[in-house]
């Protein structure tokens, strides 16, 4: 089993995400992370799905996804075939903010993006291992809240959305 990133290029229609995730549900495959967003073309969206599976399973999933009417294209890559990041937000009590914690924040390349009287919010972008590492450290500082995005990724190979759309 390996970690794969599946890219789905789709038209923006209501229910498309549900139709895609049902394919995973029916096969009992867990989605590790999912991100959906607009693309650089109006009316075209991209969905990025992180999954841990065998390559045969991912090939089958990708083919099933491509059969959905509103899907323009679906393809996948192993981790070394994509450039990817996640963003994590950490809310900690302002009373815990001291020189030691500020050093930890700098060492992890995180930054304070909001300061309120009762708490501060830190932001860190990186791979899941990096955001998880900081999470584990901050739990001892009275972490109030934590949120992490799904994977945002682009393929390493020279493939543009424009090329995909012209083939469609």
C-alpha positions, 0 to 999 in steps of 0.5 A, a space after each residue: 500500500 502506498 499513498 497516492 494523490 488523485 486529481 479530478 478535473 470536473 465541471 462545477 455541478 451540484 452533487 459531483 463531490 457526492 458522486 465521486 466519494 460514493 465510488 470510494 464508499 462502495 469499495 470500502 476505501 477511506 479517503 485520507 484527505 480531500 480538497 475541492 477548489 476552483 481552477 484557473 478556468 471559469 466553471 472548472 473545478 479540481 478535486 484533490 484526493 489523498 488515499 492509501 491503497 494499492 496501485 491497482 485499486 487507484 487505477 480502478 478508482 480513477 477509471 470509475 471516476 472518469 465515467 461520471 458524466 461531469 468529470 473531465 479527467 481523472 489521473 493519479 500520482 505517487 507522492 514523488 510525482 506531486 508537489 503538495 502542501 497542507 495548511 494547519 491552524 493552531 489556537 493556543 491561550 495567549 497566557 502560554 505565549 512565552 520565549 520558549 514557545 516563540 522559539 518553537 514557533 520559529 523553529 517550525 517556521 510557523 507564524 502568528 496570524 491572529 492575536 486576540 486577548 485570550 488566544 493566538 492563532 498559528 499557521 503552518 504550511 507543510 507536509 502532514 508530518 510537519 503539521 502533526 509534529 507541531 500539533 504534538 508539541 503544542 498540546 502541552 501548551 494547552 492547545 484550544 483548537 486545531 484544524 488541518 486542510 486536505 492536500 493541495 497539490 500539483 503534478 510534477 510532470 508538465 501537464 497543464 489544465 489547458 492541455 487537459 481541457 483541449 483533449 476533452 
